[in-house]
Amino acid sequence: MSATKLLLSGVALASALFVFQSASAADLPARLPAKAPVYVASPFSWTGFYIGAHAGYHWGSDRASTAANPVGWSVAGAADIDAFTRGTVHPSGFMGGGQIGYNWQMNNFVVGIEADASYMGGTASRTVTGFAVINPADVFRTSAESRFFATLRPRVGFAADRALFYVTGGLAVTNAKFSDSFGSFANTSVAAISSDTTRVGWTVGVGMEYAFTNNWSVKAEYLYADFGNFTQSIPNCALCGVGSEISVTHKYTENIGRVGLNYRFGGPVVAKY
């Protein structure tokens, strides 16, 4: 074979190889760029345990009424005491404490249970003198001091994403001190009684809570609490006749306004797609 034929055969072979490689490359699919991962947060939910603290102010109301024994005071004297000693004092002051609870969210509706306990401060007293004509020199004094407040309440609310509006009501417990005294004969003979008592009652209220992060929320609420009647008896004074005791009935209620901060365990799960 001549050199010319050998050269032409090499060129033909090279051309064939080039055409084959080009055709094979054209048959391969183009490589697409990889998709970046997308992170999507689950919708916010109020479901879960929470714990927190609160502070606020309370306005108590202690309405006292008396029932003097007519045996020692006479019918007219007892009626005179009862008419002029009834009245109301308003212990009020700072309150603060903590709470713990759990919420369940179903669509936009939230139900839950909360327990809380608070220190309360505030004392109020009232002094009455000169009971008309029959008892002009007698002195009656009553006071009420609030000390402790606790509740156990279900909550039912409506959630608008991170805002929760709710109503609540349930059991309420308070510790209060009631003091009563009566001084006869220009207050020279004084009989007194004081009771430190724990009262069980009921409470209702409304509130609003807002979650400013997945775990932290702030709330504001108002509660009204009623603790019913508590009765104690001022004994006979030293210079009074037999049967001169005076029963005093205290009707005690509370109005409470407070704000709080809660930490909720858990939070929305972040999903990767």
Order of alpha helices (4+ residues) and beta strands (2+ residues): alpha-beta-beta-alpha-beta-beta-beta-beta-beta-beta-beta-beta-beta-beta
